Amino acid sequence: MKALCWNGASSVTCETVPDPRLINPHDAIVRVTLSSVNGADLHLLDGHIPSMKAGDIIGREFIGEVVDRGRDVQKIQVGQRVVVSSIIGCGHCYHCQTGDYSLCDNTNPNEDILDEAFGFATCGIFGYSAAFGGYAGSHAQYVRVPFADLGCTPVPDGLSNESALFVSDAFPTGFMAADMCEIQPGHVVAVWGAGGVGQMAIQSAFHLGADRVIVIDQVPSRLKEAALRSRVEVLNYDEVDVHEALKELTGGRGPDSCIDAVGADGRGATVLRQAIHSCRKGGTVSVVGVYGGLVDKFPMGAAMNKGLRFRMGQVHGPRYVSRLLKMIEKGEADPSFLLTHTLSLREGAEGYKMFKSKSDNCMRVVFDPWLEPTLH
């Protein structure tokens, strides 16, 4: 089959690799229909994840059709169209039983790597290096899905692939970011990052009852898109002092909750420091942007003395998938607007370059693994 493989920092190539096969009785094989790039992928491409190996298949967000299943798979059938959670949970351990699927005890066979880095290992994640289980990613024609009864959710007939795709990762991540804020009537939520996850956090915050949402970014097309989709207020951090602007917009009080939907990108932890500094006293800082190692100049004094609450984590995907599919069915949300470019796997390098540079008003590049190249 064809797959998009990592071969070193800033190097991805489309290669021919062996088809996946069933290994365990709870596995399924999914024929990929669409697979999206993800902001977390950029950490891989930039060489910040040391446990990547040349030839690793990348990608974590996808939708497809079940073409084979193991003998213990009961809830999904061959031929069903399914959206697959980017997070791999077993469904049986203590953390999965409490709905904290990204903390699963059983899906990361390389737990020694994260034991050393984090103190305890967390779950497996598709296409995200040996540290997170070494699972082959979704930018491929076929993917093996472990614990398929939990990870695969049938897509209702009325939903398009483009709408359901982002229930794999971007939509539940943004929803969880807002959910962790415990939004109350009258609350003001500030969201750093107007990419795919940030856009979904904005819509989710309004859905959960926020009175106002303010988004902070520097990309005009993304700020414009956010404003077109909702009544969000926008701040371009190249044009204003974010802290002072947020104080002014909230009557000197600060936002009730601050969402970091950026993580440790090229600017390090700038966003996290801004969120801590700007959040109102007693407020909540919700972090779904990905961090890996240590954070420099963490403002612990501000966090402690202001009495801030911190909620964070990789998305507990299976907790939200069914709920979000129902929201789309009811017309309460439609994340399909995130898809701005559809490319073939052979155009993978160009797609990631476009996604990283945010050129051509790119929000999300989606790969159709059965498509022939169109770029020239």
C-alpha positions as CSV (number, residue, x, y, z in Angstrom):
1,M,0.0,0.0,0.0
2,K,1.0,3.7,-0.3
3,A,1.8,5.6,2.9
4,L,3.3,8.9,4.0
5,C,6.5,8.2,5.9
6,W,8.8,10.3,8.1
7,N,12.4,10.2,7.2
8,G,14.0,12.9,9.3
9,A,13.3,16.5,10.3
10,S,11.3,18.2,7.5
11,S,11.4,15.1,5.4
12,V,8.2,13.1,4.5
13,T,7.9,10.9,1.4
14,C,5.2,8.7,-0.1
15,E,6.4,5.1,0.0
16,T,5.2,1.6,-0.7
17,V,5.0,-0.4,2.5
18,P,3.4,-3.7,3.6
19,D,-0.3,-3.8,4.2
20,P,-1.3,-4.0,7.9
21,R,-2.7,-7.2,9.2
22,L,-4.7,-8.3,12.2
23,I,-2.4,-9.0,15.1
24,N,-4.8,-9.3,18.1
25,P,-8.4,-10.5,18.2
26,H,-9.6,-7.0,19.1
27,D,-8.1,-5.4,16.0
28,A,-9.8,-4.2,12.9
29,I,-8.4,-3.1,9.5
30,V,-9.8,0.2,8.2
31,R,-9.5,1.3,4.5
32,V,-8.8,5.0,4.9
33,T,-11.1,7.4,3.0
34,L,-9.7,10.7,4.3
35,S,-6.8,11.5,6.7
36,S,-6.1,15.0,8.0
37,V,-2.9,16.7,9.0
38,N,-2.8,17.8,12.6
39,G,-0.9,20.5,14.5
40,A,0.7,17.9,16.7
41,D,2.3,16.4,13.5
42,L,4.5,19.5,13.2
43,H,6.4,18.5,16.3
44,L,7.4,15.3,14.4
45,L,8.3,17.1,11.2
46,D,10.4,19.7,13.1
47,G,12.4,16.9,14.7
48,H,11.3,17.6,18.3
49,I,10.2,14.0,19.0
50,P,13.4,11.9,19.6
51,S,11.7,8.5,19.4
52,M,10.7,8.9,15.7
53,K,12.4,6.4,13.3
54,A,12.9,6.7,9.6
55,G,10.1,5.0,7.8
56,D,7.4,5.7,10.5
57,I,4.0,6.3,9.0
58,I,2.6,9.5,10.3
59,G,-1.0,10.8,10.7
60,R,-3.6,10.5,13.5
61,E,-6.9,11.8,12.3
62,F,-9.0,9.7,9.9
63,I,-12.2,8.2,8.6
64,G,-12.7,5.0,6.6
65,E,-14.4,1.6,6.0
66,V,-13.9,-1.5,8.1
67,V,-12.6,-4.3,5.7
68,D,-11.5,-6.9,8.3
69,R,-11.9,-7.5,12.0
70,G,-10.6,-9.8,14.7
71,R,-12.8,-12.5,16.4
72,D,-13.3,-10.4,19.6
73,V,-14.6,-7.4,17.8
74,Q,-18.4,-7.3,18.4
75,K,-19.7,-3.7,17.9
76,I,-18.5,-2.9,14.5
77,Q,-19.0,-4.8,11.2
78,V,-17.1,-5.2,8.0
79,G,-18.4,-2.7,5.5
80,Q,-19.3,0.0,8.1
81,R,-18.1,3.5,7.6
82,V,-16.3,4.6,10.8
83,V,-14.5,7.5,12.3
84,V,-11.5,6.5,14.4
85,S,-10.3,8.2,17.6
86,S,-6.7,9.4,17.3
87,I,-6.2,8.2,20.9
88,I,-6.0,4.5,21.5
89,G,-7.7,3.3,24.7
90,C,-8.3,-0.3,25.8
91,G,-11.7,0.4,27.4
92,H,-11.0,-1.8,30.4
93,C,-8.3,-0.3,32.6
94,Y,-9.0,2.1,35.5
95,H,-8.4,5.3,33.4
96,C,-10.6,4.1,30.5
97,Q,-13.3,3.1,33.0
98,T,-13.3,6.7,34.3
99,G,-13.4,8.1,30.7
100,D,-9.8,9.4,30.8
101,Y,-8.9,7.4,27.7
102,S,-5.6,9.2,26.9
103,L,-4.2,7.9,30.2
104,C,-4.9,4.3,29.3
105,D,-2.6,1.8,31.0
106,N,-2.7,-0.9,28.3
107,T,-2.2,0.6,24.8
108,N,1.4,1.7,25.0
109,P,3.8,-1.2,24.7
110,N,6.8,1.1,25.0
111,E,5.9,2.4,28.4
112,D,9.6,2.6,29.5
113,I,10.1,5.7,27.2
114,L,7.4,7.7,28.9
115,D,8.1,6.3,32.3
116,E,11.5,8.0,32.0
117,A,10.1,11.3,30.5
118,F,6.8,11.7,32.4
119,G,7.0,9.4,35.4
120,F,4.2,7.2,34.0
121,A,3.4,6.0,30.5
122,T,0.2,7.3,28.8
123,C,-1.8,5.8,26.0
124,G,-0.9,4.8,22.4
125,I,-1.5,7.4,19.7
126,F,-1.6,6.7,15.9
127,G,1.4,7.8,14.0
128,Y,3.1,9.6,17.0
129,S,6.5,7.8,17.5
130,A,7.7,4.9,19.6
131,A,7.1,6.9,22.7
132,F,3.4,6.7,22.2
133,G,3.3,3.0,21.2
134,G,4.9,3.0,17.7
135,Y,1.5,2.6,16.0
136,A,1.5,3.2,12.2
137,G,-0.3,6.3,11.3
138,S,-3.4,7.3,9.2
139,H,-1.7,8.8,6.1
140,A,-2.0,5.4,4.4
141,Q,-4.4,3.4,2.4
142,Y,-5.1,1.0,5.3
143,V,-4.6,1.2,9.1
144,R,-4.7,-1.4,11.8
145,V,-7.0,-0.2,14.7
146,P,-6.4,-1.9,18.1
147,F,-9.4,-2.2,20.5
148,A,-11.6,-1.4,17.5
149,D,-14.9,-1.7,19.4
150,L,-13.8,1.4,21.4
151,G,-11.8,3.3,18.8
152,C,-14.1,2.9,15.8
153,T,-17.5,4.6,15.8
154,P,-20.0,4.1,13.0
155,V,-20.8,7.3,11.1
156,P,-24.6,8.0,10.5
157,D,-25.6,7.8,6.9
158,G,-26.6,11.5,6.6
159,L,-23.2,12.8,7.5
160,S,-20.5,13.6,4.9
161,N,-17.0,12.2,5.2
162,E,-15.8,15.8,5.4
163,S,-17.9,16.6,8.4
164,A,-17.3,13.3,10.3
165,L,-13.5,13.3,9.7
166,F,-12.7,15.9,12.3
167,V,-14.6,14.0,15.0
168,S,-11.4,11.9,15.0
169,D,-9.3,14.5,16.7
170,A,-9.8,18.3,16.0
171,F,-13.4,18.6,17.1
172,P,-13.1,16.5,20.3
173,T,-9.9,18.2,21.3
174,G,-11.5,21.6,20.9
175,F,-14.7,20.4,22.7
176,M,-12.6,19.0,25.6
177,A,-10.7,22.3,25.9
178,A,-14.0,24.1,26.4
179,D,-15.5,21.3,28.6
180,M,-12.6,21.6,31.0
181,C,-13.4,25.2,31.5
182,E,-16.7,24.3,33.3
183,I,-18.3,27.3,31.6
184,Q,-21.1,29.1,33.5
185,P,-23.6,31.6,32.2
186,G,-22.0,35.0,31.6
187,H,-18.5,33.6,31.3
188,V,-15.9,35.0,29.0
189,V,-13.5,32.5,27.4
190,A,-10.2,33.5,25.6
191,V,-8.8,31.0,23.1
192,W,-5.2,31.2,21.9
193,G,-4.9,29.7,18.4
194,A,-7.4,29.9,15.5
195,G,-6.3,26.7,13.8
196,G,-8.5,23.7,13.6
197,V,-8.6,22.9,17.3
198,G,-9.0,26.6,18.2
199,Q,-11.9,27.0,15.8
200,M,-13.6,24.0,17.4
201,A,-12.9,25.3,20.9
202,I,-14.6,28.6,20.0
203,Q,-17.7,26.9,18.7
204,S,-17.7,24.4,21.6
205,A,-17.4,27.2,24.2
206,F,-20.5,29.0,22.8
207,H,-22.3,25.6,22.6
208,L,-21.5,25.1,26.3
209,G,-22.9,28.5,27.3
210,A,-20.1,31.0,27.1
211,D,-21.4,34.6,26.9
212,R,-18.4,35.8,25.0
213,V,-15.4,34.2,23.3
214,I,-12.2,36.1,22.3
215,V,-9.7,34.5,20.0
216,I,-6.0,35.4,19.7
217,D,-3.9,34.7,16.6
218,Q,-1.8,36.5,14.0
219,V,-3.1,34.9,10.8
220,P,-5.7,37.2,9.2
221,S,-7.5,34.5,7.3
222,R,-8.0,32.4,10.4
223,L,-9.2,35.3,12.5
224,K,-11.6,36.2,9.6
225,E,-12.9,32.6,9.4
226,A,-13.5,32.5,13.2
227,A,-15.5,35.8,13.0
228,L,-17.5,34.5,10.0
229,R,-18.5,31.3,11.9
230,S,-19.6,32.9,15.2
231,R,-19.9,36.1,17.2
232,V,-16.3,35.7,18.4
233,E,-14.1,38.8,19.1
234,V,-10.7,38.7,17.6
235,L,-7.2,39.9,18.6
236,N,-4.2,39.9,16.4
237,Y,-1.2,39.6,18.7
238,D,1.0,41.4,16.1
239,E,-1.1,44.5,16.5
240,V,-2.1,44.7,20.2
241,D,-0.7,43.9,23.7
242,V,-2.8,40.8,24.4
243,H,-2.8,41.2,28.2
244,E,-3.9,44.8,28.1
245,A,-6.4,44.2,25.3
246,L,-8.0,41.3,27.3
247,K,-8.2,43.5,30.4
248,E,-9.9,46.3,28.5
249,L,-12.4,43.9,26.9
250,T,-13.3,42.4,30.3
251,G,-13.6,45.6,32.3
252,G,-10.2,45.0,34.0
253,R,-11.2,41.6,35.3
254,G,-9.7,39.2,32.8
255,P,-11.3,36.2,31.0
256,D,-12.9,33.5,33.2
257,S,-11.1,30.8,31.3
258,C,-8.1,30.8,29.0
259,I,-7.6,28.0,26.4
260,D,-4.1,27.2,25.0
261,A,-4.9,25.5,21.7
262,V,-1.3,26.2,20.4
263,G,1.2,24.3,22.7
264,A,4.9,24.3,22.3
265,D,5.3,25.6,18.7
266,G,8.2,27.7,17.5
267,R,7.5,30.3,20.1
268,G,8.0,27.9,23.0
269,A,5.6,28.5,25.9
270,T,4.7,32.1,25.1
271,V,1.0,31.3,24.8
272,L,0.9,29.4,28.1
273,R,2.6,32.3,29.9
274,Q,0.2,34.8,28.3
275,A,-2.8,32.7,29.4
276,I,-1.6,32.5,33.0
277,H,-0.9,36.2,33.1
278,S,-4.2,37.2,31.6
279,C,-6.6,34.8,33.2
280,R,-8.8,36.4,36.0
281,K,-8.1,35.5,39.6
282,G,-9.6,32.2,40.4
283,G,-10.0,31.4,36.7
284,T,-9.2,28.3,34.7
285,V,-6.4,27.6,32.3
286,S,-7.2,24.8,29.9
287,V,-4.4,23.3,27.9
288,V,-4.9,21.1,24.9
289,G,-1.9,22.3,22.8
290,V,0.8,19.7,22.9
291,Y,3.9,20.0,25.1
292,G,6.6,17.4,25.4
293,G,9.4,18.3,27.8
294,L,10.2,21.1,30.2
295,V,8.7,24.6,30.0
296,D,11.0,27.5,30.6
297,K,10.1,30.6,32.7
298,F,6.8,29.1,33.9
299,P,5.1,31.8,36.0
300,M,4.3,29.7,39.0
301,G,4.1,32.8,41.2
302,A,1.2,34.2,39.2
303,A,-0.5,30.9,38.9
304,M,-0.3,30.2,42.7
305,N,-1.1,33.7,44.0
306,K,-4.0,34.2,41.6
307,G,-5.5,30.8,42.6
308,L,-5.7,29.5,39.1
309,R,-7.1,26.1,38.2
310,F,-5.3,24.1,35.5
311,R,-6.9,21.4,33.3
312,M,-5.0,19.8,30.5
313,G,-4.3,16.6,28.6
314,Q,-4.3,14.8,25.3
315,V,-7.9,14.4,24.1
316,H,-10.0,11.7,25.7
317,G,-11.4,11.0,22.3
318,P,-13.9,8.1,22.8
319,R,-15.5,10.1,25.6
320,Y,-16.8,12.7,23.0
321,V,-17.2,11.0,19.6
322,S,-20.8,9.9,19.8
323,R,-21.9,13.2,21.3
324,L,-20.2,15.2,18.6
325,L,-21.6,13.1,15.8
326,K,-25.1,13.8,17.2
327,M,-24.3,17.5,17.3
328,I,-23.4,17.4,13.6
329,E,-26.6,15.4,12.8
330,K,-28.7,18.0,14.6
331,G,-27.1,20.8,12.7
332,E,-25.5,22.3,15.9
333,A,-22.0,22.0,14.4
334,D,-20.3,21.3,11.1
335,P,-16.5,21.1,11.2
336,S,-16.2,20.4,7.5
337,F,-15.1,24.1,6.9
338,L,-11.7,23.1,8.4
339,L,-10.9,21.2,5.2
340,T,-9.4,23.7,2.8
341,H,-7.2,21.5,0.6
342,T,-7.5,17.9,-0.5
343,L,-4.3,16.3,-1.8
344,S,-2.8,12.9,-2.6
345,L,-0.3,11.1,-0.5
346,R,2.3,11.8,-3.2
347,E,1.8,15.4,-2.4
348,G,2.4,14.9,1.3
349,A,5.6,17.1,1.5
350,E,3.8,19.9,-0.3
351,G,0.8,19.5,1.9
352,Y,2.7,19.8,5.2
353,K,4.7,22.7,3.9
354,M,1.5,24.5,3.1
355,F,0.0,23.6,6.5
356,K,3.0,24.8,8.4
357,S,3.4,28.0,6.5
358,K,-0.4,28.6,6.5
359,S,-0.1,29.7,2.9
360,D,-3.1,29.8,0.5
361,N,-5.4,30.4,3.5
362,C,-4.7,26.8,4.5
363,M,-6.6,25.6,7.6
364,R,-6.3,21.8,7.2
365,V,-4.8,19.7,4.4
366,V,-6.6,16.4,4.0
367,F,-5.1,13.4,2.2
368,D,-7.2,11.1,0.0
369,P,-4.9,8.0,-0.2
370,W,-6.6,6.9,-3.4
371,L,-6.2,10.2,-5.2
372,E,-3.7,10.8,-7.9
373,P,-1.4,14.0,-7.6
374,T,-2.9,17.3,-8.7
375,L,-0.1,19.8,-7.8
376,H,2.3,20.9,-10.4
